Amino acid sequence: MLHYTYLLINFFTVIICFVFSFHPKIKFNRHFPAFFKAAFIVALVFIFWDIWFTSRGVWWFNDAYLLGIRIGGLPIEEILFFFCIPFSCMFTYFCLDKFFRLDWKLLPEKIFVIISIISALGMAVYFHDKIYTLITFLSTAISMFTLYFVLKARWIGKASLIYLLLMPGFLIVNGILTGTGLESPVVNYNPENFIGIRMLTIPVEDTVYGYEMILWNIYLFQKFKRNEPNE
């Protein structure tokens, strides 16, 4: 049963959101095509990111918690992670955006984005010798700049608030993967490659790359959703 640990984490992450996607007041299931198109594109980028980091020994996986099926050196469960987590996050974003007004005013959002970009760049420069920290903060800064100033995304404040609301679930899922409640972690990190600040057992870099991943999922989901019939 231990070998199903990571697979079950993915399953329980997504199952409740999947079931409620068919609720008549939500109807998120109508947007499954838009979600899967967006998730597939974003997942491709992060899977290659994952393969590269794994090949360099930045992190590695505990076979005791895995089925043993690997693609490109990654456990199949890790690949599913890039679909299951975005699905739950997009479902939550969709629901909160549908039933509540969480939009930010233009000026506060712009200030938030600028401060976030400067802070991320500062972290990347200061910890340039830590490869996971450097690439995570640098790519997030570039993503935020591109989304807000180039692609004119005016929902980053709202998305950031919702990501904060999702943090308890994130702490549970990633906490288990990084060792909370287990004899040893599912995912192990080389301490030389990140700054060592953890939220419970979770490297702070994980929360940042998760944020970047969700931002791109939202952008592409909305883009594909606009092209759906009856929208």
C-alpha positions, 0 to 999 in steps of 0.5 A: 500500500505504501507504493500508492502514497503519491498516487493517492495524494494526487487522487484525493487532491482532485476528487472532490473538485472533480465531483463538484465540477458537475454541480448545476450551479457550478458547471465547471465540467463545461470548461474541461476542454479549456482547462486541459488545453491550458494545463497541458501547455503549462505542464509541458514546461514544468515537466521539462523543468522537473526533469532538468532539476532531477537530472542535476540532483536538485531533488529526487524521489523516494521509490518506497512511495511510488508505483515505479513507472517513470517517464523521462526520469520522472515518476508517473505520479509527479507528471500527474501532479502537474494536472491534479494540482492545477485542476483543484486550483482552477476549480477553486478560482473558477468558483470564487470568481463566479460567486464573489467579487474579488477584483482589485482596484488598478493601483493597488494591484499594480503596486503589488505586482511591482513590489512582487517583481522587485522582491523576486528579482532581489531574492534571485540576485541575493541567492544566485548560488542556489540554483533552485532559488535563483531559477524559481524567483527569476522565472516568477518575476519574468512571468509576472512582468510578462502577464501584467505588463505585456499580456495585460492580465488584470486579475493577478491581485485576485489570483494572488488572494485566491492562492493565499486562500488555497495555502492550507490545502497546499501545506497539506499536500506538499507537506506530505510530499516533503515528509510531514506525517511520513517516516521519510519524504516522498520528495527529497531536496539537496540542501545546497540548491535552495535557501533552506527556509521551509513552511513546515517541511515545504521549501519556500521555493515550492510555494513560489513555483506553484504560484507561477504555475497557477498564474499561467494556468489561469491565463491560458484557461481564460484564453481558451475559455473565451473561444468556447461555444456559448461563452 
